[in-house]
Amino acid sequence: MVTGLGAITALGSNLAETWEGLIAGRCGIGPLTAFSPEGYRTGTAGEIKSLPPLSTGMPRKRISRADHVGLVALAQAFEDSGLTVGRDVPPERIGIVLGGGVSGLPDSERFLLGIVSGDNHPRPTLPINHPPDSTTDLAARHWNLHGPRSTITTACSSSAIAIGYAADLMRYGYADAMVVGGSDVVARLTYGGFNSLRSVDPDPCRPFDIRRKGLSLGEAGGFLILEREDAARRRGAGIRARFLGYGITSDAWHMTQPDPSGSAGARTYRSALRAASLEPNEVDFVNAHATATPQNDPAEALAIRTVFGQRVLVNSVKGSLGHTLCAAGGIEAVLTVRSLETGIIPPTVGCEELDPACPVDVVKGSAREAPIRIAVSSSFAFGGNSAAVVFGRFE
């Protein structure tokens, strides 16, 4: 069961602000401020504009921006769930699995640039949070989480796979509750890498649109609290959605490009449906990965069409938030749960003229109300690391 949600994005410093912006069709992608974009193909990003301060008792020294985003968004998820470690669940029965992103890489970059620029005394503590498990470890220590602890690093599917793996740990009796999700921020390495691949759009990205040119990078933190149903009911928790299952596949096609036939994505969706004991016609909505690159969107649309037909509703939040890389699976799962709760699907910002190569029912222009009972959120990463998570409306 999903009992808590937390989010920080380019549209807002919490889930309520983010959801309001999405429903209104706003775009949080704007001029990059983290560093100079001179010499790059693009100068935009979906940066977090207002990062709330850390709560009392949280670590404040030598933490990275990604850690800060993660700790604040995770605190929101705990507050939303009302779960107190030690009172509601023993510390050894609650664990954490997060998607590992750039973590402290921006600080490591500043350390290296200090050396290259001739500064013989760059602050030696800058690279301390370079490992991708930094946020996981900080959160486990702060909230006294003594159960299973892992960090998944499979590029853009990291947080989605983290959700599925955490659910498995609960299913097999290793924990009664799990913290899942991830946070990621803009770094020179990722920004320069996607520019070198020529997979970025000079303007804010346009998922599924015929004029799309590439992705826009973004920052976000998206977290969920998962609990066993019996434990959640026993403490009277507010249950926001059911987690029904997940699927993982590898398409083994190309290091950066998806299989254009869509067959790899279709395998991922079918794997998730089998795990959830569902038929394709039971799914009402797909929150698509849809990065707005020329290759990704048609391949994913073909996968959706192949498995679910044309009846399923589809959207992408990347036109509003940017591609948040290793946090994408977490934040998009959070927003999928909100769609289940509200019966509202946010519009795909940037999609004005649907590409005929993407033959699916994309929600565009304005938000759409729909009776959503089952929803899927997909994450397709470099190297063919693909995942899909399935949620059901709690009734």
QUIBELUR-V767367 format. One record per residue. N is the residue number from 1. RES is the residue in one letter. SS is DSSP state (@ for helix, = for strand, . for the rest). PSI is psi as a letter, one per 40 degrees, with the letter a starting at -180 (NA if undefined). D_CENTER is the distance of its C-alpha to the mean C-alpha in Angstrom with 1 decimal. Layout:
# QUIBELUR-V767367
n=N res=RES ss=SS psi=PSI d_center=D_CENTER
n=N res=RES ss=SS psi=PSI d_center=D_CENTER
This chain:
# QUIBELUR-V767367
n=1 res=M ss=. psi=i d_center=18.4
n=2 res=V ss== psi=h d_center=15.6
n=3 res=T ss== psi=e d_center=17.6
n=4 res=G ss== psi=i d_center=15.4
n=5 res=L ss== psi=i d_center=12.4
n=6 res=G ss== psi=i d_center=11.6
n=7 res=A ss== psi=i d_center=9.8
n=8 res=I ss== psi=h d_center=10.9
n=9 res=T ss== psi=a d_center=10.4
n=10 res=A ss=. psi=e d_center=13.0
n=11 res=L ss=. psi=e d_center=14.4
n=12 res=G ss== psi=i d_center=15.1
n=13 res=S ss=. psi=e d_center=15.5
n=14 res=N ss=. psi=i d_center=14.5
n=15 res=L ss=@ psi=d d_center=13.2
n=16 res=A ss=@ psi=d d_center=16.6
n=17 res=E ss=@ psi=d d_center=16.8
n=18 res=T ss=@ psi=d d_center=13.4
n=19 res=W ss=@ psi=d d_center=14.4
n=20 res=E ss=@ psi=d d_center=17.9
n=21 res=G ss=@ psi=d d_center=17.0
n=22 res=L ss=@ psi=d d_center=15.0
n=23 res=I ss=@ psi=d d_center=18.0
n=24 res=A ss=. psi=e d_center=20.4
n=25 res=G ss=. psi=f d_center=18.9
n=26 res=R ss=. psi=i d_center=18.5
n=27 res=C ss=. psi=h d_center=17.1
n=28 res=G ss=. psi=e d_center=15.7
n=29 res=I ss=. psi=h d_center=16.3
n=30 res=G ss== psi=a d_center=19.6
n=31 res=P ss== psi=h d_center=21.8
n=32 res=L ss=. psi=h d_center=20.4
n=33 res=T ss=. psi=e d_center=21.9
n=34 res=A ss=. psi=d d_center=20.7
n=35 res=F ss=. psi=i d_center=23.4
n=36 res=S ss=. psi=h d_center=25.7
n=37 res=P ss=. psi=e d_center=24.4
n=38 res=E ss=. psi=h d_center=28.0
n=39 res=G ss=. psi=e d_center=28.5
n=40 res=Y ss=. psi=i d_center=25.1
n=41 res=R ss=. psi=d d_center=24.7
n=42 res=T ss=. psi=i d_center=22.5
n=43 res=G ss=. psi=f d_center=22.4
n=44 res=T ss== psi=i d_center=19.4
n=45 res=A ss== psi=i d_center=15.9
n=46 res=G ss== psi=g d_center=13.5
n=47 res=E ss=. psi=i d_center=14.6
n=48 res=I ss=. psi=h d_center=14.4
n=49 res=K ss=. psi=d d_center=18.0
n=50 res=S ss=. psi=h d_center=18.9
n=51 res=L ss=. psi=h d_center=17.7
n=52 res=P ss=. psi=i d_center=19.4
n=53 res=P ss=. psi=i d_center=21.8
n=54 res=L ss=. psi=i d_center=21.3
n=55 res=S ss=. psi=i d_center=23.0
n=56 res=T ss=. psi=h d_center=26.4
n=57 res=G ss=. psi=e d_center=26.5
n=58 res=M ss=. psi=i d_center=23.2
n=59 res=P ss=. psi=h d_center=23.9
n=60 res=R ss=. psi=d d_center=24.7
n=61 res=K ss=. psi=h d_center=26.3
n=62 res=R ss=. psi=f d_center=24.8
n=63 res=I ss=. psi=i d_center=21.1
n=64 res=S ss=. psi=i d_center=18.7
n=65 res=R ss=@ psi=d d_center=16.7
n=66 res=A ss=@ psi=d d_center=13.4
n=67 res=D ss=@ psi=d d_center=15.3
n=68 res=H ss=@ psi=d d_center=16.4
n=69 res=V ss=@ psi=d d_center=13.0
n=70 res=G ss=@ psi=d d_center=11.9
n=71 res=L ss=@ psi=d d_center=15.3
n=72 res=V ss=@ psi=d d_center=15.6
n=73 res=A ss=@ psi=d d_center=12.4
n=74 res=L ss=@ psi=d d_center=13.3
n=75 res=A ss=@ psi=d d_center=16.8
n=76 res=Q ss=@ psi=d d_center=15.9
n=77 res=A ss=@ psi=d d_center=14.5
n=78 res=F ss=@ psi=d d_center=17.7
n=79 res=E ss=@ psi=d d_center=19.8
n=80 res=D ss=@ psi=d d_center=18.4
n=81 res=S ss=@ psi=d d_center=19.2
n=82 res=G ss=. psi=e d_center=22.5
n=83 res=L ss=. psi=h d_center=22.3
n=84 res=T ss=. psi=h d_center=24.6
n=85 res=V ss== psi=h d_center=24.7
n=86 res=G ss=. psi=d d_center=28.4
n=87 res=R ss=. psi=d d_center=29.5
n=88 res=D ss=. psi=d d_center=27.3
n=89 res=V ss== psi=h d_center=26.2
n=90 res=P ss=. psi=i d_center=27.9
n=91 res=P ss=@ psi=d d_center=26.0
n=92 res=E ss=@ psi=e d_center=26.6
n=93 res=R ss=@ psi=e d_center=25.0
n=94 res=I ss== psi=h d_center=21.5
n=95 res=G ss== psi=a d_center=19.2
n=96 res=I ss== psi=h d_center=15.8
n=97 res=V ss== psi=h d_center=13.4
n=98 res=L ss== psi=i d_center=10.5
n=99 res=G ss== psi=h d_center=8.7
n=100 res=G ss=. psi=h d_center=11.1
n=101 res=G ss=. psi=a d_center=10.7
n=102 res=V ss=. psi=e d_center=13.6
n=103 res=S ss=. psi=b d_center=14.5
n=104 res=G ss=. psi=e d_center=18.1
n=105 res=L ss=@ psi=d d_center=18.6
n=106 res=P ss=@ psi=d d_center=19.5
n=107 res=D ss=@ psi=d d_center=22.2
n=108 res=S ss=@ psi=d d_center=23.4
n=109 res=E ss=@ psi=d d_center=23.8
n=110 res=R ss=@ psi=d d_center=25.8
n=111 res=F ss=@ psi=d d_center=27.9
n=112 res=L ss=@ psi=d d_center=28.6
n=113 res=L ss=@ psi=d d_center=29.4
n=114 res=G ss=@ psi=d d_center=31.8
n=115 res=I ss=@ psi=d d_center=33.7
n=116 res=V ss=@ psi=d d_center=33.8
n=117 res=S ss=. psi=e d_center=35.1
n=118 res=G ss=. psi=e d_center=37.9
n=119 res=D ss=. psi=h d_center=36.8
n=120 res=N ss=. psi=e d_center=38.3
n=121 res=H ss=. psi=f d_center=36.7
n=122 res=P ss=. psi=i d_center=32.9
n=123 res=R ss=. psi=h d_center=31.5
n=124 res=P ss=. psi=e d_center=31.2
n=125 res=T ss=. psi=e d_center=28.5
n=126 res=L ss=@ psi=d d_center=26.0
n=127 res=P ss=@ psi=e d_center=24.6
n=128 res=I ss=@ psi=d d_center=24.5
n=129 res=N ss=@ psi=f d_center=20.7
n=130 res=H ss=. psi=d d_center=20.2
n=131 res=P ss=. psi=i d_center=19.1
n=132 res=P ss=. psi=e d_center=15.4
n=133 res=D ss=. psi=e d_center=16.2
n=134 res=S ss=@ psi=d d_center=17.4
n=135 res=T ss=@ psi=d d_center=15.0
n=136 res=T ss=@ psi=d d_center=15.3
n=137 res=D ss=@ psi=d d_center=19.1
n=138 res=L ss=@ psi=d d_center=19.4
n=139 res=A ss=@ psi=d d_center=17.7
n=140 res=A ss=@ psi=d d_center=19.8
n=141 res=R ss=@ psi=d d_center=22.8
n=142 res=H ss=@ psi=d d_center=22.4
n=143 res=W ss=@ psi=e d_center=21.7
n=144 res=N ss=. psi=f d_center=24.2
n=145 res=L ss=. psi=h d_center=22.0
n=146 res=H ss=. psi=e d_center=24.5
n=147 res=G ss=. psi=a d_center=22.9
n=148 res=P ss=. psi=h d_center=21.0
n=149 res=R ss== psi=h d_center=18.9
n=150 res=S ss== psi=i d_center=16.8
n=151 res=T ss== psi=h d_center=14.2
n=152 res=I ss== psi=h d_center=12.7
n=153 res=T ss=. psi=g d_center=12.8
n=154 res=T ss=. psi=f d_center=12.4
n=155 res=A ss=@ psi=b d_center=10.9
n=156 res=C ss=@ psi=e d_center=7.9
n=157 res=S ss=@ psi=e d_center=8.0
n=158 res=S ss=@ psi=d d_center=8.3
n=159 res=S ss=@ psi=d d_center=5.9
n=160 res=A ss=@ psi=d d_center=7.0
n=161 res=I ss=@ psi=d d_center=10.4
n=162 res=A ss=@ psi=d d_center=10.4
n=163 res=I ss=@ psi=d d_center=10.4
n=164 res=G ss=@ psi=d d_center=13.1
n=165 res=Y ss=@ psi=d d_center=15.1
n=166 res=A ss=@ psi=d d_center=15.2
n=167 res=A ss=@ psi=d d_center=16.5
n=168 res=D ss=@ psi=d d_center=19.1
n=169 res=L ss=@ psi=d d_center=20.2
n=170 res=M ss=@ psi=d d_center=21.0
n=171 res=R ss=@ psi=d d_center=22.6
n=172 res=Y ss=. psi=e d_center=24.9
n=173 res=G ss=. psi=e d_center=26.0
n=174 res=Y ss=. psi=e d_center=24.5
n=175 res=A ss=. psi=i d_center=22.9
n=176 res=D ss=. psi=e d_center=23.2
n=177 res=A ss== psi=i d_center=19.9
n=178 res=M ss== psi=i d_center=16.7
n=179 res=V ss== psi=h d_center=14.0
n=180 res=V ss== psi=i d_center=10.5
n=181 res=G ss== psi=a d_center=7.0
n=182 res=G ss== psi=i d_center=6.7
n=183 res=S ss== psi=i d_center=7.8
n=184 res=D ss== psi=i d_center=8.9
n=185 res=V ss=. psi=i d_center=11.8
n=186 res=V ss=. psi=h d_center=14.2
n=187 res=A ss=. psi=i d_center=16.9
n=188 res=R ss=@ psi=d d_center=20.0
n=189 res=L ss=@ psi=d d_center=19.4
n=190 res=T ss=@ psi=d d_center=16.2
n=191 res=Y ss=@ psi=d d_center=17.6
n=192 res=G ss=@ psi=d d_center=20.9
n=193 res=G ss=@ psi=d d_center=19.7
n=194 res=F ss=@ psi=d d_center=18.1
n=195 res=N ss=@ psi=d d_center=21.2
n=196 res=S ss=@ psi=d d_center=23.4
n=197 res=L ss=. psi=e d_center=21.9
n=198 res=R ss=. psi=f d_center=22.7
n=199 res=S ss=. psi=e d_center=19.4
n=200 res=V ss== psi=i d_center=18.8
n=201 res=D ss=. psi=h d_center=20.3
n=202 res=P ss=. psi=d d_center=22.8
n=203 res=D ss=. psi=i d_center=21.8
n=204 res=P ss=. psi=h d_center=18.6
n=205 res=C ss=. psi=i d_center=17.0
n=206 res=R ss=. psi=g d_center=18.2
n=207 res=P ss=. psi=h d_center=16.1
n=208 res=F ss=. psi=e d_center=18.8
n=209 res=D ss== psi=i d_center=21.6
n=210 res=I ss=. psi=d d_center=24.7
n=211 res=R ss=. psi=e d_center=24.8
n=212 res=R ss=. psi=i d_center=21.4
n=213 res=K ss=. psi=e d_center=21.8
n=214 res=G ss=. psi=a d_center=18.5
n=215 res=L ss== psi=i d_center=15.1
n=216 res=S ss=. psi=h d_center=14.5
n=217 res=L ss== psi=i d_center=12.5
n=218 res=G ss== psi=i d_center=10.6
n=219 res=E ss=. psi=i d_center=9.8
n=220 res=A ss== psi=i d_center=7.6
n=221 res=G ss== psi=h d_center=7.5
n=222 res=G ss== psi=h d_center=6.1
n=223 res=F ss== psi=i d_center=8.6
n=224 res=L ss== psi=i d_center=10.8
n=225 res=I ss== psi=h d_center=14.4
n=226 res=L ss== psi=h d_center=15.8
n=227 res=E ss== psi=i d_center=19.6
n=228 res=R ss=. psi=i d_center=22.4
n=229 res=E ss=@ psi=d d_center=23.9
n=230 res=D ss=@ psi=d d_center=27.3
n=231 res=A ss=@ psi=d d_center=26.2
n=232 res=A ss=@ psi=d d_center=24.2
n=233 res=R ss=@ psi=d d_center=27.3
n=234 res=R ss=@ psi=d d_center=29.7
n=235 res=R ss=. psi=e d_center=28.3
n=236 res=G ss=. psi=f d_center=28.0
n=237 res=A ss=. psi=i d_center=24.2
n=238 res=G ss=. psi=h d_center=22.7
n=239 res=I ss=. psi=h d_center=20.7
n=240 res=R ss=. psi=d d_center=17.9
n=241 res=A ss== psi=i d_center=17.1
n=242 res=R ss== psi=h d_center=18.0
n=243 res=F ss== psi=h d_center=15.8
n=244 res=L ss== psi=d d_center=17.9
n=245 res=G ss== psi=i d_center=16.8
n=246 res=Y ss== psi=i d_center=14.7
n=247 res=G ss== psi=i d_center=15.8
n=248 res=I ss== psi=h d_center=15.6
n=249 res=T ss== psi=i d_center=17.8
n=250 res=S ss== psi=h d_center=18.9
n=251 res=D ss=. psi=e d_center=20.6
n=252 res=A ss=. psi=f d_center=22.6
n=253 res=W ss=. psi=d d_center=23.2
n=254 res=H ss=. psi=i d_center=22.5
n=255 res=M ss=. psi=d d_center=20.6
n=256 res=T ss=. psi=e d_center=18.7
n=257 res=Q ss=. psi=i d_center=19.7
n=258 res=P ss=. psi=i d_center=18.9
n=259 res=D ss=. psi=h d_center=21.9
n=260 res=P ss=. psi=e d_center=23.2
n=261 res=S ss=. psi=e d_center=24.7
n=262 res=G ss=. psi=e d_center=21.5
n=263 res=S ss=@ psi=d d_center=22.9
n=264 res=A ss=@ psi=d d_center=20.3
n=265 res=G ss=@ psi=d d_center=17.5
n=266 res=A ss=@ psi=d d_center=20.2
n=267 res=R ss=@ psi=d d_center=20.7
n=268 res=T ss=@ psi=d d_center=17.1
n=269 res=Y ss=@ psi=d d_center=17.3
n=270 res=R ss=@ psi=d d_center=20.8
n=271 res=S ss=@ psi=d d_center=19.8
n=272 res=A ss=@ psi=d d_center=17.3
n=273 res=L ss=@ psi=d d_center=20.1
n=274 res=R ss=@ psi=d d_center=22.7
n=275 res=A ss=@ psi=d d_center=20.8
n=276 res=A ss=@ psi=e d_center=20.5
n=277 res=S ss=. psi=f d_center=24.2
n=278 res=L ss=. psi=i d_center=23.5
n=279 res=E ss=. psi=i d_center=25.1
n=280 res=P ss=@ psi=d d_center=23.3
n=281 res=N ss=@ psi=e d_center=25.3
n=282 res=E ss=@ psi=e d_center=23.8
n=283 res=V ss=. psi=h d_center=20.3
n=284 res=D ss=. psi=d d_center=20.3
n=285 res=F ss== psi=h d_center=17.0
n=286 res=V ss== psi=h d_center=14.3
n=287 res=N ss== psi=h d_center=11.0
n=288 res=A ss=. psi=i d_center=11.3
n=289 res=H ss=. psi=d d_center=9.5
n=290 res=A ss=. psi=g d_center=12.5
n=291 res=T ss=. psi=e d_center=12.3
n=292 res=A ss=. psi=e d_center=15.9
n=293 res=T ss=. psi=i d_center=17.6
n=294 res=P ss=@ psi=d d_center=21.0
n=295 res=Q ss=@ psi=d d_center=20.3
n=296 res=N ss=@ psi=d d_center=16.9
n=297 res=D ss=@ psi=d d_center=17.3
n=298 res=P ss=@ psi=d d_center=20.7
n=299 res=A ss=@ psi=d d_center=19.9
n=300 res=E ss=@ psi=d d_center=17.0
n=301 res=A ss=@ psi=d d_center=19.2
n=302 res=L ss=@ psi=d d_center=22.0
n=303 res=A ss=@ psi=d d_center=20.1
n=304 res=I ss=@ psi=d d_center=19.2
n=305 res=R ss=@ psi=d d_center=22.9
n=306 res=T ss=@ psi=d d_center=24.3
n=307 res=V ss=@ psi=d d_center=22.7
n=308 res=F ss=@ psi=e d_center=22.5
n=309 res=G ss=. psi=a d_center=25.1
n=310 res=Q ss=. psi=e d_center=25.1
n=311 res=R ss=. psi=d d_center=25.1
n=312 res=V ss=. psi=i d_center=21.3
n=313 res=L ss== psi=i d_center=19.5
n=314 res=V ss== psi=i d_center=16.6
n=315 res=N ss== psi=i d_center=14.4
n=316 res=S ss=. psi=h d_center=11.8
n=317 res=V ss=. psi=e d_center=10.3
n=318 res=K ss=@ psi=d d_center=10.3
n=319 res=G ss=@ psi=e d_center=13.9
n=320 res=S ss=@ psi=d d_center=13.3
n=321 res=L ss=@ psi=e d_center=10.5
n=322 res=G ss=. psi=i d_center=10.7
n=323 res=H ss== psi=h d_center=8.7
n=324 res=T ss=. psi=e d_center=6.5
n=325 res=L ss=@ psi=b d_center=7.2
n=326 res=C ss=@ psi=e d_center=6.4
n=327 res=A ss=@ psi=e d_center=3.7
n=328 res=A ss=@ psi=d d_center=2.2
n=329 res=G ss=@ psi=d d_center=3.0
n=330 res=G ss=@ psi=d d_center=3.3
n=331 res=I ss=@ psi=d d_center=3.7
n=332 res=E ss=@ psi=d d_center=4.8
n=333 res=A ss=@ psi=d d_center=6.6
n=334 res=V ss=@ psi=d d_center=8.0
n=335 res=L ss=@ psi=d d_center=9.2
n=336 res=T ss=@ psi=d d_center=10.6
n=337 res=V ss=@ psi=d d_center=12.5
n=338 res=R ss=@ psi=d d_center=13.8
n=339 res=S ss=@ psi=d d_center=15.1
n=340 res=L ss=@ psi=d d_center=16.8
n=341 res=E ss=@ psi=d d_center=18.4
n=342 res=T ss=@ psi=e d_center=19.6
n=343 res=G ss=. psi=f d_center=20.4
n=344 res=I ss== psi=h d_center=19.0
n=345 res=I ss== psi=h d_center=16.8
n=346 res=P ss=. psi=i d_center=15.9
n=347 res=P ss=. psi=i d_center=17.5
n=348 res=T ss=. psi=g d_center=16.1
n=349 res=V ss=. psi=h d_center=17.2
n=350 res=G ss=. psi=e d_center=19.2
n=351 res=C ss=. psi=h d_center=20.3
n=352 res=E ss=. psi=d d_center=24.0
n=353 res=E ss=. psi=h d_center=25.7
n=354 res=L ss== psi=h d_center=24.0
n=355 res=D ss=. psi=h d_center=24.7
n=356 res=P ss=. psi=d d_center=27.1
n=357 res=A ss=. psi=e d_center=25.4
n=358 res=C ss=. psi=g d_center=22.4
n=359 res=P ss=. psi=g d_center=24.5
n=360 res=V ss=. psi=i d_center=22.1
n=361 res=D ss== psi=g d_center=22.2
n=362 res=V ss== psi=h d_center=19.7
n=363 res=V ss=. psi=h d_center=19.5
n=364 res=K ss=. psi=i d_center=20.7
n=365 res=G ss=. psi=c d_center=23.0
n=366 res=S ss=. psi=i d_center=22.3
n=367 res=A ss=. psi=i d_center=20.4
n=368 res=R ss== psi=h d_center=21.8
n=369 res=E ss== psi=h d_center=22.9
n=370 res=A ss=. psi=i d_center=23.0
n=371 res=P ss=. psi=g d_center=23.8
n=372 res=I ss=. psi=h d_center=20.5
n=373 res=R ss=. psi=d d_center=21.1
n=374 res=I ss== psi=h d_center=18.7
n=375 res=A ss== psi=i d_center=15.3
n=376 res=V ss== psi=h d_center=13.1
n=377 res=S ss== psi=h d_center=9.5
n=378 res=S ss== psi=i d_center=9.6
n=379 res=S ss== psi=h d_center=8.2
n=380 res=F ss== psi=h d_center=11.2
n=381 res=A ss=. psi=i d_center=11.7
n=382 res=F ss=@ psi=i d_center=14.9
n=383 res=G ss=@ psi=e d_center=17.8
n=384 res=G ss=@ psi=e d_center=17.0
n=385 res=N ss== psi=h d_center=14.5
n=386 res=S ss== psi=i d_center=13.2
n=387 res=A ss== psi=i d_center=11.6
n=388 res=A ss== psi=h d_center=11.6
n=389 res=V ss== psi=i d_center=11.4
n=390 res=V ss== psi=h d_center=14.1
n=391 res=F ss== psi=i d_center=14.7
n=392 res=G ss== psi=i d_center=18.1
n=393 res=R ss== psi=h d_center=19.7
n=394 res=F ss=. psi=h d_center=21.6
n=395 res=E ss=. psi=NA d_center=25.2
